[in-house]
Amino acid sequence: MPAVAAAQDAPPAGTPEQVAPTLADQQADDDFHDRRNDYAGEIVVNAVGLTQLDVLAGTSVMEGIELQRSLDGQVGEVLAKLPGVSATSFSPGASRPVLRGFSGERVRVLVDGIGAIDVSNTSADHAVSIDPLTAERIEVLRGPAVMLYGSQAIGGAVNVIDKRIPLRRLKEPVHIDALVGADTAANKREAGASVDFPLGDAFAFHIDGSYRKTDDLDVPGFTYAPALRAELLTAADLSADPAEAAELRDAAGLRGVLPNSATETFSGNAGFAFFAGGSNLGAAIGVYDTNYGIPGRPGPGAEDDVSIDLHQFRADMRGELALGSGFFKGLQTRFGYSNYTHTEFEGDEVGTTFDVKGFEARALLEQNRRGSWSGSVGTQYYFRDFAAEGEEAYIAPNLTSQLAFFALQEVGIGPVQLEVAGRYEHGRVESQALGVTRGFNSLSGAVSLAHETESGLRFGVTGSHAERAPSAEELFSNGPHIATQAFEVGDTGLSKERALGAEAFVRGKIGLATINLAVFKSWFTDYIYLEETGLVEDGLPVFQYLQGDANYAGVEGQITLPLIDSGPFTLLADIRGDYIRAELDDGSPLPRIPPLSLLGALEAQTERVDVRAEVQWSDSQSRLAPFETPTDSFTFVNASIAWKPLRGEDNLTIMLQAENIFDATGRRHASFTKDFVPLAGRNFKISARASF
């Protein structure tokens, strides 16, 4: 089966297999080969520890062949083909996930359940400081359990699972995972490897590293959108400077390449874990360094090439204490610390330097199952010290702290499964430079009901109330942000945004088909959004954080149908799609909302070969916020073949891919830079993943 596991792949609600094992339960499992290169068919949402209705409410897992097929340097691009997921696609070096139309401060990106502790949520030009190259799998989390990870997860969460802290004892003397790859669109060269080895029965050690380098991206046709090209030609006609006019005409005629889009990334981690009985304790340190270009908007007075040089040092700790058969089964603790710096350069000159130091700590008590009742309770603390320096530092230095308490409970009531989640969070945002301190108390909760028929069809409903406090960036921004080419203005008087949400879902088997369908709507009060005002300051368009009541509604789904299933040979049809409609109460559209998208694929599988051909279509977007430009539809045709050359073994997978075979021009409406940063043109890729 495909390695994208949606909710329908989970075991029936209430069965023992569906309860996520603790880390201690996993210690005996060192079958890395199956976990890396095949799909086990079982969903375990490690970030949460409970999977019954959270899985039923729409959690997706990407791993194995599907992860290798979708692998990219940015986690947003890795997940962009999943139902309900798009990407910000600001540049090849910075692309964050968009979940059901939500992005930025409403989507948390986690590393093994702890925040990335960077500034990727604050602006679309900031890269997520996570390298998917070393990921074992990536989870997209939705449903009530997501609010356990913070009010910023109001739109969902993405959890990247890696092995920097070993999860289990090793029976092998050494275990090696490796991946190498290359492509033609950006002349990408990448390689990553990890080594795991034991020391006696009690210790396991891990080392990994990765490197990726790309050149400027090849794009189809004209680099810039038609409306922008027309602006450039008009400006050239009006220019009194012949040299400037020629430069503008050259820009309007630029084809085939995206200037200043090269990237270079290195990451490395080392960790260990100590195991004693059913308990364990581990720690890891790591570095993530990347340098990437920010393609600029051409035009009169355009800035020099902008690039970002990013460095992060990170330290993590994870522990689990087995508590026996009493009320609580175990205590799980998680801690992450980050020292993060990135510098935005204008040509060779330093423009702005962002310096962030922060940490996040979590403790969770997991209850032993009592009949059909299970659950967990916990607490979380987050702290961030943020400073931006330079002539164009658009945010005043600030401190952010959050203390939260949360609970998730599940119980079976006859044929119905009930899940209840709640979270209280006290947050404080302070800027001494501005003399402003804001405090917020947020209370969120959710209830899910689900029923599974004897045939395995599951359906249910979810209702939620969520509150999110404004971030420091939304409160304190006031100045030119050269990387986004915008003058951003915050509002220190912003209030909490509140949302009521409802979702209905159907998942499971109908005949031979496996379906995964969800319909959802959210009603926001005091929704915070960034909108272009039409004003110009310092030669840049002014974007201001505003508040207003808003509504989100949408549908997403996936249908998988085996057309042929003859034992050694399987032919599957895979259809996916999603649609989001988001608008203010007056009916005016919200900015950067992804349009209708559909994907259809045929996938042929044998024991050693997997062949997939797909058509990916994105509709045009003409529902526009003020000063937005329309986005044309596009169709990509992609194909891949994965081969396992070692007979009877899954240890090596070699993959050949052709993406955007017909070299179509594509632009994502969710991107701030869509008019001058198109998606890649025709791209041939080769990769090999080994596990020994």
C-alpha positions as CSV (number, residue, x, y, z in Angstrom):
1,M,0.0,0.0,0.0
2,P,1.1,3.6,-0.4
3,A,3.2,4.9,2.5
4,V,1.0,7.8,3.2
5,A,-1.2,6.5,6.0
6,A,-4.4,8.3,6.7
7,A,-6.8,7.7,9.5
8,Q,-8.5,4.8,7.9
9,D,-5.4,2.7,8.2
10,A,-5.6,2.6,12.0
11,P,-6.8,-0.5,13.8
12,P,-10.4,-0.5,15.0
13,A,-11.2,1.8,17.8
14,G,-10.6,0.3,21.2
15,T,-8.4,-2.5,20.1
16,P,-5.1,-3.0,22.0
17,E,-3.1,-2.5,18.8
18,Q,-4.4,1.0,18.5
19,V,-3.0,2.3,21.8
20,A,0.4,3.9,21.1
21,P,3.2,2.0,22.8
22,T,5.3,3.8,25.3
23,L,9.0,4.3,24.5
24,A,9.7,1.4,26.9
25,D,7.4,-0.8,24.9
26,Q,9.4,0.0,21.8
27,Q,12.8,-0.8,23.2
28,A,12.8,-4.4,21.9
29,D,11.9,-3.3,18.4
30,D,15.1,-2.6,16.5
31,D,13.8,-3.5,13.1
32,F,15.0,-0.3,11.5
33,H,14.8,-1.9,8.0
34,D,11.0,-2.1,7.9
35,R,10.6,1.3,9.6
36,R,12.8,3.0,7.0
37,N,12.0,1.3,3.7
38,D,8.6,-0.2,3.9
39,Y,5.2,0.7,5.2
40,A,4.0,-1.2,8.3
41,G,0.4,-0.3,7.9
42,E,0.1,0.8,11.6
43,I,-0.3,4.3,12.8
44,V,1.3,5.4,16.0
45,V,1.2,9.1,16.8
46,N,4.2,9.4,19.0
47,A,3.8,13.1,19.6
48,V,0.5,12.6,21.4
49,G,0.7,9.1,22.9
50,L,-3.0,8.5,22.3
51,T,-4.3,7.6,18.8
52,Q,-8.0,6.5,19.0
53,L,-9.9,9.5,17.9
54,D,-7.0,11.7,17.0
55,V,-6.2,9.3,14.2
56,L,-9.9,9.0,13.3
57,A,-10.0,12.8,13.2
58,G,-7.5,12.9,10.3
59,T,-3.9,12.4,11.3
60,S,-1.7,11.5,8.3
61,V,1.8,9.8,8.4
62,M,4.4,10.0,5.6
63,E,7.2,7.5,5.7
64,G,9.0,4.9,3.7
65,I,8.8,5.1,-0.1
66,E,6.3,8.0,-0.1
67,L,8.7,10.0,2.1
68,Q,11.6,9.3,-0.3
69,R,9.4,10.2,-3.3
70,S,8.4,13.5,-1.7
71,L,11.7,14.4,-0.1
72,D,12.7,18.1,-0.3
73,G,14.9,20.4,1.7
74,Q,11.8,22.2,3.1
75,V,9.1,20.4,5.1
76,G,6.3,22.4,3.5
77,E,7.2,21.0,0.1
78,V,7.5,17.5,1.4
79,L,3.9,17.5,2.5
80,A,2.3,19.6,-0.2
81,K,0.6,16.7,-2.0
82,L,-1.3,15.5,1.1
83,P,-5.1,16.4,1.2
84,G,-5.6,19.7,3.0
85,V,-1.9,20.6,2.8
86,S,-0.3,23.3,0.8
87,A,3.0,25.3,1.2
88,T,4.1,28.9,1.6
89,S,6.7,28.4,-1.2
90,F,8.4,31.7,-0.4
91,S,11.6,30.5,-2.0
92,P,13.4,27.2,-2.6
93,G,15.1,27.8,0.7
94,A,12.0,28.6,2.8
95,S,8.7,26.8,2.5
96,R,6.4,26.1,5.5
97,P,3.3,23.9,5.6
98,V,-0.1,25.4,5.1
99,L,-2.8,23.2,6.8
100,R,-6.4,23.8,5.7
101,G,-5.5,27.3,4.7
102,F,-3.8,28.1,8.0
103,S,-0.1,28.9,8.2
104,G,2.4,30.9,10.3
105,E,1.3,31.3,13.9
106,R,-1.6,28.8,13.5
107,V,0.6,25.8,12.6
108,R,3.2,24.3,14.9
109,V,6.1,22.5,13.5
110,L,7.5,20.0,16.0
111,V,10.6,17.9,16.4
112,D,9.6,14.7,18.2
113,G,6.9,16.6,20.0
114,I,8.8,19.8,20.8
115,G,8.8,23.0,18.9
116,A,11.5,23.9,16.4
117,I,12.3,27.0,18.4
118,D,13.2,29.2,15.5
119,V,11.5,32.1,13.8
120,S,9.9,30.3,10.8
121,N,6.4,31.0,12.2
122,T,7.0,34.7,12.3
123,S,7.6,35.4,8.6
124,A,7.3,33.4,5.4
125,D,10.9,34.1,4.4
126,H,12.3,32.3,7.5
127,A,13.2,28.6,6.9
128,V,12.1,25.9,9.3
129,S,15.3,24.7,11.1
130,I,14.6,21.0,10.4
131,D,16.2,18.9,7.8
132,P,13.7,16.3,6.4
133,L,16.6,14.3,5.0
134,T,17.2,12.7,8.4
135,A,13.5,12.2,9.2
136,E,12.1,8.7,9.8
137,R,8.6,9.9,9.3
138,I,6.5,13.0,9.3
139,E,3.1,13.3,11.0
140,V,0.4,15.8,10.2
141,L,-1.7,16.1,13.4
142,R,-5.3,17.3,13.6
143,G,-8.1,16.7,16.0
144,P,-8.6,17.5,19.7
145,A,-5.2,16.1,20.8
146,V,-3.4,18.8,18.7
147,M,-4.3,21.5,21.3
148,L,-2.0,19.7,23.7
149,Y,0.8,21.3,21.8
150,G,-0.1,24.9,22.2
151,S,-2.6,27.6,21.1
152,Q,-0.4,28.1,18.0
153,A,-1.6,24.7,16.8
154,I,-5.1,26.0,16.2
155,G,-4.8,25.0,12.5
156,G,-2.9,21.8,13.1
157,A,0.7,20.6,13.8
158,V,3.5,18.9,11.8
159,N,5.7,16.5,13.8
160,V,9.0,15.4,12.4
161,I,10.2,12.2,14.0
162,D,13.9,11.5,13.8
163,K,16.3,9.3,15.8
164,R,18.6,11.9,17.3
165,I,17.7,10.4,20.8
166,P,17.6,6.6,20.3
167,L,14.1,5.2,20.8
168,R,15.0,1.6,21.6
169,R,17.7,-0.8,22.5
170,L,19.8,-2.1,19.6
171,K,20.3,-5.8,19.0
172,E,22.7,-5.1,16.2
173,P,26.4,-4.2,16.8
174,V,25.8,-1.2,14.4
175,H,23.0,0.1,12.3
176,I,23.5,2.5,9.3
177,D,20.9,4.5,7.4
178,A,22.0,6.5,4.4
179,L,20.4,8.5,1.5
180,V,21.9,10.2,-1.5
181,G,20.1,12.1,-4.2
182,A,20.4,14.5,-7.1
183,D,18.0,16.4,-9.4
184,T,18.3,18.5,-12.6
185,A,16.0,21.5,-11.9
186,A,18.3,23.0,-9.2
187,N,21.3,20.8,-9.8
188,K,20.7,19.4,-6.3
189,R,23.3,17.3,-4.6
190,E,22.4,15.8,-1.3
191,A,23.5,13.1,1.1
192,G,22.7,12.1,4.6
193,A,23.6,9.2,6.9
194,S,23.1,8.1,10.5
195,V,24.9,5.5,12.6
196,D,23.3,3.8,15.7
197,F,25.2,1.5,18.0
198,P,24.9,0.0,21.5
199,L,27.3,0.1,24.4
200,G,26.3,-2.9,26.5
201,D,22.7,-3.6,27.2
202,A,21.9,-0.2,28.7
203,F,23.1,2.4,26.3
204,A,22.4,3.3,22.7
205,F,24.2,6.0,20.7
206,H,23.3,7.9,17.6
207,I,25.2,10.2,15.1
208,D,23.8,11.7,11.9
209,G,24.7,14.3,9.4
210,S,23.4,15.7,6.1
211,Y,24.5,18.1,3.4
212,R,22.5,19.6,0.5
213,K,23.5,22.1,-2.2
214,T,21.4,23.6,-5.0
215,D,22.0,26.1,-7.7
216,D,19.5,28.7,-9.0
217,L,16.2,26.9,-9.9
218,D,15.2,26.2,-13.4
219,V,11.7,27.4,-14.1
220,P,9.4,27.0,-17.1
221,G,8.7,29.9,-19.5
222,F,8.8,33.5,-18.2
223,T,10.0,33.8,-14.6
224,Y,7.6,36.6,-13.7
225,A,3.8,36.5,-13.8
226,P,2.1,38.3,-16.8
227,A,0.8,41.2,-14.6
228,L,4.2,41.8,-13.2
229,R,5.9,41.7,-16.6
230,A,3.4,44.3,-17.8
231,E,4.3,46.5,-14.9
232,L,8.0,46.2,-15.7
233,L,7.4,47.1,-19.4
234,T,5.3,50.1,-18.4
235,A,7.9,51.3,-15.9
236,A,10.6,50.9,-18.7
237,D,8.5,53.0,-21.1
238,L,8.2,55.7,-18.4
239,S,11.8,55.7,-17.2
240,A,14.0,58.6,-18.2
241,D,17.1,56.6,-17.5
242,P,18.0,54.4,-20.6
243,A,20.1,52.0,-18.5
244,E,17.2,51.5,-16.0
245,A,14.7,51.1,-18.9
246,A,16.9,48.4,-20.5
247,E,17.3,46.6,-17.1
248,L,13.5,46.6,-16.6
249,R,12.9,45.2,-20.1
250,D,15.5,42.5,-19.5
251,A,13.8,41.6,-16.3
252,A,10.4,41.4,-18.1
253,G,11.9,39.0,-20.6
254,L,13.7,36.8,-18.1
255,R,13.0,33.1,-18.9
256,G,14.0,29.7,-17.6
257,V,15.8,30.6,-14.3
258,L,14.9,32.0,-10.9
259,P,17.8,34.3,-9.9
260,N,19.2,34.2,-6.4
261,S,17.5,31.0,-5.4
262,A,20.5,28.8,-4.6
263,T,20.8,27.1,-1.2
264,E,23.3,25.2,0.9
265,T,22.4,23.3,4.1
266,F,24.3,21.3,6.6
267,S,23.0,19.5,9.7
268,G,24.5,17.2,12.3
269,N,23.3,15.5,15.5
270,A,24.7,13.3,18.2
271,G,22.7,11.6,21.0
272,F,22.4,8.8,23.4
273,A,19.8,7.0,25.5
274,F,20.1,4.9,28.7
275,F,17.6,2.1,29.3
276,A,16.7,0.6,32.6
277,G,13.8,-1.8,32.9
278,G,10.8,0.1,31.5
279,S,12.3,3.5,31.8
280,N,14.8,5.5,29.8
281,L,16.6,8.8,29.6
282,G,18.3,10.3,26.6
283,A,19.8,13.6,25.3
284,A,21.1,15.0,22.1
285,I,22.9,18.0,20.7
286,G,22.7,19.2,17.1
287,V,23.5,22.0,14.6
288,Y,21.6,23.2,11.6
289,D,23.2,25.7,9.2
290,T,21.8,27.0,6.0
291,N,22.4,29.8,3.5
292,Y,19.8,30.5,0.9
293,G,18.9,33.3,-1.5
294,I,15.6,35.3,-1.4
295,P,14.5,35.9,-5.0
296,G,13.6,39.6,-5.2
297,R,10.7,41.4,-6.8
298,P,12.1,43.2,-9.9
299,G,11.3,46.9,-10.5
300,P,12.5,50.4,-10.1
301,G,14.5,50.8,-6.9
302,A,14.7,47.0,-6.4
303,E,17.0,46.0,-3.6
304,D,20.3,44.1,-4.0
305,D,20.1,40.4,-3.9
306,V,18.9,39.3,-0.4
307,S,20.2,36.2,1.3
308,I,19.8,34.6,4.7
309,D,22.5,32.9,6.7
310,L,21.0,30.8,9.4
311,H,22.7,28.9,12.3
312,Q,21.0,27.0,15.1
313,F,22.5,25.0,18.0
314,R,20.0,22.8,19.7
315,A,20.0,20.5,22.8
316,D,17.3,18.0,23.6
317,M,16.4,15.7,26.4
318,R,13.8,13.0,26.6
319,G,12.9,10.7,29.5
320,E,10.3,8.1,30.4
321,L,9.7,6.7,33.8
322,A,7.5,3.6,34.2
323,L,5.1,3.9,37.1
324,G,3.7,0.4,37.1
325,S,0.0,-0.7,37.2
326,G,-1.4,2.1,39.3
327,F,-3.5,5.0,38.0
328,F,-0.6,6.4,35.9
329,K,1.3,4.2,33.5
330,G,4.3,6.4,33.0
331,L,5.8,9.9,33.1
332,Q,7.1,11.2,29.8
333,T,9.3,14.3,29.8
334,R,10.7,16.3,26.9
335,F,13.0,19.4,26.9
336,G,14.4,21.4,24.0
337,Y,16.8,24.4,24.0
338,S,17.8,26.5,21.0
339,N,20.3,29.1,20.3
340,Y,19.3,30.5,16.9
341,T,20.8,33.3,14.8
342,H,20.0,34.3,11.2
343,T,21.3,37.3,9.3
344,E,19.6,38.9,6.3
345,F,22.2,40.2,3.8
346,E,21.6,42.9,1.1
347,G,24.3,42.0,-1.3
348,D,27.4,41.8,1.0
349,E,26.0,44.2,3.6
350,V,24.3,43.0,6.8
351,G,20.8,44.2,6.9
352,T,19.1,42.6,9.9
353,T,20.3,40.0,12.4
354,F,17.8,37.9,14.3
355,D,19.0,36.3,17.6
356,V,16.7,33.9,19.5
357,K,17.3,31.9,22.6
358,G,14.5,29.8,23.9
359,F,13.5,26.5,25.4
360,E,10.4,24.4,25.8
361,A,9.7,21.8,28.4
362,R,6.8,19.3,28.7
363,A,5.8,16.6,31.2
364,L,3.0,14.2,30.5
365,L,1.5,11.6,32.8
366,E,-0.1,8.8,30.8
367,Q,-2.9,6.8,32.5
368,N,-3.2,3.1,32.6
369,R,-6.3,1.9,30.6
370,R,-9.2,1.2,32.9
371,G,-11.7,-0.8,30.8
372,S,-12.5,1.5,27.9
373,W,-11.1,4.7,29.7
374,S,-7.6,6.0,29.0
375,G,-6.0,9.4,28.9
376,S,-3.2,11.7,29.9
377,V,-2.6,15.0,31.7
378,G,0.4,17.3,31.4
379,T,2.0,20.7,31.6
380,Q,4.2,22.7,29.3
381,Y,6.4,25.8,29.6
382,Y,7.9,27.8,26.7
383,F,10.2,30.8,26.8
384,R,11.8,32.9,24.0
385,D,14.2,35.8,24.1
386,F,14.0,37.6,20.7
387,A,16.2,40.4,19.4
388,A,16.5,41.9,15.9
389,E,19.4,44.3,15.2
390,G,20.2,46.4,12.2
391,E,19.0,49.5,10.3
392,E,16.0,47.5,9.1
393,A,15.1,45.6,12.3
394,Y,11.4,45.7,12.0
395,I,10.6,44.1,15.4
396,A,11.6,45.5,18.8
397,P,13.4,43.1,21.2
398,N,10.9,41.1,23.2
399,L,10.3,38.3,25.6
400,T,7.6,35.6,25.3
401,S,6.6,33.1,27.9
402,Q,3.8,30.6,28.1
403,L,2.7,28.2,30.9
404,A,0.0,25.6,30.1
405,F,-1.8,22.7,31.6
406,F,-3.7,20.2,29.4
407,A,-5.6,17.0,29.5
408,L,-6.8,14.4,27.0
409,Q,-9.3,11.7,28.0
410,E,-10.9,8.9,25.9
411,V,-13.7,6.5,26.9
412,G,-15.8,4.0,25.0
413,I,-19.6,4.3,25.6
414,G,-21.2,1.3,24.0
415,P,-20.5,1.5,20.3
416,V,-19.4,5.2,20.5
417,Q,-15.9,6.5,21.3
418,L,-15.7,9.8,23.2
419,E,-12.6,12.0,23.3
420,V,-12.4,15.2,25.4
421,A,-9.4,17.6,25.4
422,G,-8.7,20.8,27.3
423,R,-6.0,23.3,27.6
424,Y,-5.4,26.4,29.8
425,E,-2.5,28.7,28.8
426,H,-1.2,31.8,30.4
427,G,1.0,33.9,28.1
428,R,3.1,37.0,28.5
429,V,4.6,39.1,25.7
430,E,6.9,42.0,26.8
431,S,9.0,44.6,24.9
432,Q,11.0,46.8,27.3
433,A,12.1,49.0,24.4
434,L,8.5,49.9,23.6
435,G,7.4,49.9,27.3
436,V,4.6,47.4,26.4
437,T,3.7,44.2,28.3
438,R,0.6,42.2,27.4
439,G,-0.7,39.2,29.3
440,F,-3.3,36.7,28.0
441,N,-5.2,33.8,29.5
442,S,-6.4,31.3,26.9
443,L,-8.8,28.4,27.4
444,S,-9.4,25.8,24.7
445,G,-11.4,22.6,24.5
446,A,-12.6,20.0,22.1
447,V,-15.0,17.0,22.0
448,S,-15.1,14.2,19.5
449,L,-17.6,11.4,19.0
450,A,-16.9,8.5,16.7
451,H,-18.6,5.2,15.8
452,E,-17.3,2.3,13.8
453,T,-19.5,-0.1,12.0
454,E,-18.9,-3.9,11.9
455,S,-17.6,-3.5,8.3
456,G,-14.9,-1.1,9.4
457,L,-16.5,2.2,8.3
458,R,-15.9,4.9,10.8
459,F,-17.7,8.2,11.1
460,G,-17.8,10.9,13.6
461,V,-18.0,14.6,14.6
462,T,-15.8,17.0,16.4
463,G,-16.6,20.3,18.0
464,S,-14.0,22.7,19.4
465,H,-13.4,26.1,21.0
466,A,-9.9,27.5,20.7
467,E,-8.2,30.7,21.8
468,R,-4.9,32.2,20.5
469,A,-3.0,35.1,21.9
470,P,-1.3,37.5,19.4
471,S,2.4,36.9,18.9
472,A,5.2,39.3,19.4
473,E,5.5,39.8,15.7
474,E,1.8,40.7,15.4
475,L,2.0,43.1,18.3
476,F,5.4,44.8,17.8
477,S,6.3,44.8,14.0
478,N,6.9,48.3,12.7
479,G,9.4,48.7,9.9
480,P,10.9,47.5,6.6
481,H,11.4,43.8,6.2
482,I,13.7,43.5,3.2
483,A,13.5,39.8,2.8
484,T,9.8,39.9,2.4
485,Q,10.0,43.2,0.6
486,A,7.3,44.7,2.8
487,F,6.9,47.3,5.4
488,E,5.2,45.4,8.2
489,V,3.1,47.1,10.9
490,G,1.8,45.4,14.0
491,D,-0.7,46.6,16.6
492,T,0.0,46.5,20.3
493,G,-3.7,46.6,21.0
494,L,-4.6,43.3,19.4
495,S,-6.8,41.0,21.4
496,K,-7.1,37.2,21.5
497,E,-8.6,35.5,18.6
498,R,-11.3,32.9,19.3
499,A,-12.6,30.1,17.1
500,L,-15.5,27.7,17.2
501,G,-14.9,24.7,15.0
502,A,-16.9,21.8,13.7
503,E,-15.9,18.8,11.7
504,A,-17.6,15.7,10.3
505,F,-15.6,12.8,9.0
506,V,-16.1,9.4,7.3
507,R,-13.2,7.0,7.0
508,G,-12.7,3.3,6.4
509,K,-13.7,0.7,3.9
510,I,-16.7,0.8,1.4
511,G,-16.4,-2.4,-0.6
512,L,-12.8,-2.5,-1.9
513,A,-12.3,1.3,-1.7
514,T,-10.7,3.0,1.3
515,I,-12.1,6.5,1.9
516,N,-10.9,9.4,4.0
517,L,-13.3,12.4,3.9
518,A,-13.7,15.4,6.2
519,V,-15.9,18.5,6.0
520,F,-15.0,21.3,8.4
521,K,-15.8,24.9,9.3
522,S,-14.4,27.4,11.8
523,W,-16.0,30.6,13.0
524,F,-13.4,33.2,14.2
525,T,-13.9,36.2,16.4
526,D,-11.1,38.8,16.2
527,Y,-9.2,36.9,13.6
528,I,-5.7,38.3,13.1
529,Y,-4.4,38.6,9.6
530,L,-1.8,40.5,7.6
531,E,-3.1,42.5,4.7
532,E,-1.7,44.9,2.2
533,T,-3.0,48.4,2.7
534,G,-2.1,50.0,-0.6
535,L,0.3,52.4,1.0
536,V,4.0,52.7,0.4
537,E,6.7,53.4,3.0
538,D,10.4,53.5,2.4
539,G,9.7,52.3,-1.2
540,L,7.9,49.1,0.1
541,P,4.3,48.1,0.2
542,V,2.8,48.4,3.7
543,F,1.3,45.3,5.2
544,Q,-0.6,45.7,8.5
545,Y,-1.9,43.2,11.1
546,L,-5.6,43.6,11.4
547,Q,-8.5,41.9,13.2
548,G,-11.9,41.0,12.1
549,D,-14.5,38.2,12.4
550,A,-13.8,35.5,9.8
551,N,-15.0,32.1,8.6
552,Y,-13.1,29.1,7.3
553,A,-14.9,26.2,5.6
554,G,-13.5,23.3,3.5
555,V,-13.5,19.7,2.5
556,E,-10.6,17.3,2.0
557,G,-10.5,13.7,1.0
558,Q,-8.7,10.7,-0.4
559,I,-10.0,7.6,-2.1
560,T,-7.8,4.5,-2.7
561,L,-9.2,1.7,-4.8
562,P,-7.4,-1.5,-5.8
563,L,-8.1,-2.1,-9.4
564,I,-6.1,-5.3,-9.5
565,D,-5.0,-7.3,-6.5
566,S,-3.6,-10.6,-7.6
567,G,-1.2,-11.4,-4.8
568,P,2.3,-10.5,-6.2
569,F,0.9,-7.6,-8.3
570,T,-1.3,-4.7,-7.2
571,L,-2.7,-1.8,-9.2
572,L,-4.1,1.1,-7.1
573,A,-6.0,4.2,-8.0
574,D,-5.4,7.1,-5.7
575,I,-7.5,10.2,-5.8
576,R,-7.0,13.2,-3.5
577,G,-8.5,16.7,-3.2
578,D,-9.2,19.7,-1.0
579,Y,-11.0,23.0,-1.2
580,I,-10.9,25.9,1.3
581,R,-13.1,29.0,1.4
582,A,-12.0,31.7,3.9
583,E,-13.5,35.1,4.2
584,L,-14.2,37.9,6.6
585,D,-17.8,38.4,7.9
586,D,-18.5,41.0,5.2
587,G,-17.8,38.3,2.6
588,S,-14.4,39.7,1.4
589,P,-11.8,36.9,0.9
590,L,-8.9,36.4,3.3
591,P,-5.5,36.7,1.6
592,R,-3.3,33.8,0.4
593,I,-6.0,31.0,0.6
594,P,-5.1,27.9,-1.5
595,P,-7.6,27.2,-4.3
596,L,-9.2,23.9,-5.2
597,S,-6.6,21.2,-5.8
598,L,-6.9,17.6,-7.1
599,L,-4.5,14.7,-7.6
600,G,-5.1,11.5,-9.4
601,A,-2.6,8.6,-9.6
602,L,-2.2,5.0,-10.6
603,E,0.4,3.0,-8.7
604,A,1.5,-0.5,-9.6
605,Q,3.3,-2.6,-6.9
606,T,5.2,-5.8,-6.9
607,E,7.5,-7.2,-4.2
608,R,10.5,-5.3,-5.6
609,V,9.1,-2.6,-7.9
610,D,6.7,0.3,-7.3
611,V,5.7,2.5,-10.3
612,R,3.5,5.6,-9.9
613,A,2.1,8.1,-12.4
614,E,0.1,11.1,-11.2
615,V,-1.6,14.2,-12.5
616,Q,-1.6,17.1,-10.0
617,W,-4.0,20.0,-10.7
618,S,-4.4,23.3,-8.9
619,D,-7.3,25.6,-9.8
620,S,-7.0,29.3,-10.4
621,Q,-7.7,31.6,-7.5
622,S,-9.8,34.7,-8.3
623,R,-11.3,35.2,-4.8
624,L,-8.8,37.9,-3.8
625,A,-8.2,40.1,-0.8
626,P,-7.5,43.8,-1.5
627,F,-4.4,44.3,-3.6
628,E,-3.9,40.6,-4.2
629,T,-3.3,39.4,-7.8
630,P,-5.1,36.4,-9.3
631,T,-3.3,33.1,-9.7
632,D,-3.6,30.9,-12.8
633,S,-4.4,27.2,-12.6
634,F,-1.7,24.7,-13.4
635,T,-1.3,20.9,-14.1
636,F,1.7,18.9,-13.3
637,V,2.3,15.3,-14.6
638,N,4.7,13.3,-12.5
639,A,6.1,9.7,-12.6
640,S,8.3,7.6,-10.4
641,I,9.8,4.1,-10.2
642,A,11.2,2.6,-7.0
643,W,13.2,-0.5,-7.2
644,K,14.5,-2.8,-4.3
645,P,17.3,-4.6,-6.0
646,L,18.1,-7.0,-3.1
647,R,15.8,-9.9,-3.5
648,G,13.9,-10.7,-0.4
649,E,15.3,-7.6,1.4
650,D,13.9,-4.1,1.9
651,N,17.3,-2.6,2.8
652,L,17.9,-0.7,-0.4
653,T,15.5,1.4,-2.4
654,I,16.6,3.1,-5.6
655,M,14.2,5.7,-7.1
656,L,14.0,7.5,-10.4
657,Q,11.5,10.4,-10.7
658,A,10.3,12.8,-13.4
659,E,8.3,15.8,-12.0
660,N,6.4,18.4,-14.0
661,I,7.1,16.3,-17.2
662,F,5.5,18.8,-19.5
663,D,7.3,21.8,-18.0
664,A,4.1,23.7,-17.0
665,T,4.3,27.0,-15.1
666,G,2.9,26.7,-11.6
667,R,2.5,29.3,-8.8
668,R,1.0,28.7,-5.3
669,H,-1.5,31.3,-4.2
670,A,-0.5,30.7,-0.6
671,S,2.9,32.3,-1.4
672,F,3.7,36.0,-0.8
673,T,6.1,35.8,-3.7
674,K,4.1,33.8,-6.2
675,D,4.3,36.5,-8.9
676,F,8.1,36.3,-9.1
677,V,8.8,32.8,-7.6
678,P,7.2,30.1,-9.7
679,L,7.5,26.4,-8.9
680,A,10.2,24.2,-10.5
681,G,10.1,23.3,-14.2
682,R,10.7,19.8,-15.5
683,N,12.8,17.9,-13.0
684,F,14.5,14.6,-13.1
685,K,15.5,13.1,-9.8
686,I,17.5,10.1,-8.6
687,S,17.8,8.9,-5.0
688,A,19.0,5.8,-3.1
689,R,18.1,5.0,0.4
690,A,19.8,2.2,2.3
691,S,19.3,0.7,5.7
692,F,21.8,-1.9,7.0
